[in-house]
Amino acid sequence: MGVLSGMTGFARCEGVTGDWRWTWEARSVNGKGLEARFRFPPGHDRLEAKARDLAKARFTRGNVQATLTLKRDASGSGLDIDTARIDALLAAAAPYVERGVIARPSFEGLVALAGTLGGPQDQAADPALDAALLDGLADVLDALQAARRDEGRTLETVLSGHIDTIEQLTREAAASAAVRIDTIRDRLATRFAELIEGDLPEDRLAQEAAALAVKMDVREELDRLVAHIASARELLAAGSPTGRKLDFLSQEFNREANTLCSKSSDSSLTQIGLAIKNAVDQFREQVQNVE
């Protein structure tokens, strides 16, 4: 038996590598396909290709976003200030300061600029840090997957309840007097008599009679509903990825319910058909959350 998964969730993972502290946060929401986006500190975009592979290995649908935060422990490594770059920035700013266009840059402002203070961008050649960050991403995506599966367990209960409702209503429709053979035969006989009195040509009379027979008999629609119910249960049992298939099946459910209502000439059967449509709408709404 498979595991059903939703598409929303949140996870957080943090760790320490050398004198670096890192934090991954990942979240996901519904999506028609898989869209994975990553936010890295400057200089770590090189990890994106492997990060996407990690996401694709776990998810097939949903908008997934993961953010990496890095902070260096200055007490462990000391400050690594690019003084040459600061001098260059001061020289470039000097004419503007003299003309009063800008205020003299502060030391804090200068070291905050990318490249003046040793930071994440200085670790481009640190394979140990890269490996640790990717391991951390794998952990946070595993946690996100677990959160989505928690949602999936709730969704499975809700969807199973809607299927039970559709099944019960389908049984009520099948037991209705309006779908019994003798009822259909009597209605056909009455309508056929009316057509004969209308003095229609024989070929036209045959066409009308055949159309009436098809319109009054809803057993085919009920049989298809029963088959769709079995398919829906099989898909839920199979687990994700099954969201697209369930969405297509909900459209088939709706088609049969609409046909049942359009064919019905009995008010009680029409009410059952409308109740099936309502249950199908609720089913389809929840299916949008399934991976």
N, C-alpha and C positions, 0 to 999 in steps of 0.2 A: 504494500500500500504506500502510495506516494505522500508527499507533504505539500499541502497547499500553502502558498505564500501570498501575502499582500504586497503592496508597493510603497507603503509609508513606514518610516521609522527613523530613529536617531541613535547614534552611538558615539562614544568618546574613548580614546585610548592615549595614554601618555607614557613616557619613559625617559631614560637618561643614557646617553652614549658619550663616553669620554667627558668633556666639559660642556656638552650640549644637552639641553633639556628640550624635548619635543612633545608636541601634542597634535593628535589627529582628531578631527571631528567630522563625522559623516552623517548625512541625512538624505532621505529620498522621499519623493512624492510620486503620484500617479503619472504615467506617460504611456503613449501608444507603443513606443519602442523603447530601446535603451539609450539614454543620453547621459554619459558620464562626464562630469566637469571637475577639474582639480584646481585648487589655488595653492601655489607654492610661494615661499619666500624668494626674493631675487636670487638667481643663480641655480635654482633647483628644478627648473623646467625640464631638465634632461631626464627626470624621473617619469615624465608623463606617459611615455609609450608603455613602460612596464606597469605603471599604475592602471592604465586602461585595460591591459591584459588581465590584471587582478580583478577588475570590476566585471569584465566580460565572463570570467570563469565562474562568477557567482550569481549574476543577474541576467535576465533576458528582457525585462521591461522595467520602466520607471526612470524618472529623472533623478540621478544620483549625483550628489555634490560632496566632495571631501576637501577639507582645508587643513593645511599643515602650518603649525606655528613653531618656530625655533627660537630658543633663547640661550645665549652663551653664558656660562658661569665665569665671570671676569676674575673671580678670586682664584680660580684654578689655572687660568692661562695668561692672565694679565691682559691689559688693553693693547690692541694692535691698531694704532692710529696711523693713517696715511697722511703724514705731515706734508708731504710734497703736494698732495692734492689739495689740502687745506690752503697752502700758500698760493697755489694756482687760483683757487676760488677767490681768495682775498684780493689777489692782483686783478682778477677780472671784475670784481665788484667795486674796486677803488674809484674809477671814474664816476660811477653812478652815486657813490657815497659823497664825493666831492661836490657834485651838482645838486645834492639834496634830493635826488630821485628816490633813493632807498636809505634806510638806516644801516649803520655798520652791522654786519652779520655777527651774531653771537657765536661763541664757541659751541654751545649746545646745538645750535641750528646747523652748524657746519658738520659736526660729527654725525648728525642724523641723516645727512645725505648719503645715498648709496655709494659705497666705495671708500669712505673716509674712516670708518671704524670697522675693524675685523668683525665679520658677521657671517651669516649663512652663505653669502656669495663667495666667501673665501674657501669654502669646503668642496669646491668642484672636483678636486682630485682625491677626496677622502672616501675610498670604497667601503670602509667599515661603517661610516655614517650613512652612506647611501643604502647599504644592506639593512641597517637597523631601521631606517625610515620606511623601507619597503616592507620589512617584516611587521612594523607597526601598522602600516596601511592594511596589510593582509588581516591583522587582528581586528582592526576597527571595522573592516568590511564583513568579517565573519560575525561580529557583534551586530552589525546592521542587518545582516541576513537573518540572524536569530530573532531580531525585533520584528522583521517583516513576517517571519513564520509564526510568531505569536499572533500577529494580526490575522494571518491566514487561518489559524485555528478558530478564531472568533468568526471569521467570514464563512468557514465551512459549516458551522452550526447554523448561522443565519440562512445561508443558501439552502441547506438541507431542509430547513423549516419551510421555505418558500416552495421547494419541490414537493414536499409533503402536502402542502395546501393545494397545489396544482393537481396532484394525483387524486386527492379526495374530491375535488370539484369535477374532475374528469369522470370519476366513478359515478358521481351524482348525475352528471349529464347522460352517461350511458344507461343509467337506471330510469331515466325520465320516460314517461309515457310517450313523449313526442318522438322518440327514436325507435319505438317498437315497430316491428314489421307490419302488424295489423293496423296501427295508427297511420303509418305512411301509406299503406294500401288504400285505406278508406279515404284519405285526403286526395290521393291520386285519382281515385274513382270519381269523387265529387268534382274535382277540377277537370277531369277528362270529359265528364258529362257536359260541363259548361262549354268546353271547347267544341264539342260536337254540335251543341245548339248554336254555336257561332257560325256554323256552316263553312268551316275552313276547308281548303283543298286538302286532299289526302296526304300529300307530301309535307305540307305545312303542319298538318295535324300530328304527323309522326315526329317532326322536329320539336314541336311544342311539348309533346308527351315525354320525349327523351330528356328535354331540358328540365321539365318538372321533376322527373324521377331523380335526376342528379341533384337538383336544388333541395329537395325534401329529405334526402338521405345524408345525414351527417356522420354516419358511422366511420367513413374513411378518415375524416378529420379527427375523430376520437381515437382511432387506431394509431394515427401518426402522433397524437399527443402522448399516448402510452409509450410509443417508441422513443420519443424525445425525453420523456421522464427517465427511462432506463439509461439513455445516453448521458444525460446530465449527471446521474449518480456515478456512472463509470468514470466520467471526467473528474469529478470531485475526488473519487478514490485514487485516481492516477496521480493527482497532485500537480503542482506547477512544473513547467509552464503550460497553463491550460486556459488562461484568461481569454485569449482571442477565440478559441474554440467555444468557450461558454458564451461569449458575446454573440457569435454566429448562431448558436443554438437558441439563445433567447429570441433572436429575430424569427427563427422558425416557429418557436412557441407562439409568438405574437401573430404570425401569419395564420396559423391554424385557429387561434382564438377569434381572429377577425372573421375568418370564413364561417366558423360556427355561428357567430352572431348574425352574419348576413344571410345565411341559409335558414336560420330558425324562423318559424312562423308561430312559435309557442312562447308566450311571455316568460314562463318559468325557465325554459331552456335559454332564452336570451339573457335572463338575469345571471344564470350560471356562467354563460359565456363572458359576460362583462366582469364577473368576479374572477374568472381565469385571467382575463386581460390585466386586471389590477394586480394579481399575484405575479404575473409575468413581468410587469413594469417594475415591481419591487425587486424581483430577481435580477433583472437586467441592471438596475441601478447599483446593486451591490457587486455585480460581476465586474463593473468598471474598476474595482479596487483590486482585482485578482491579477497576479503576475501571469 
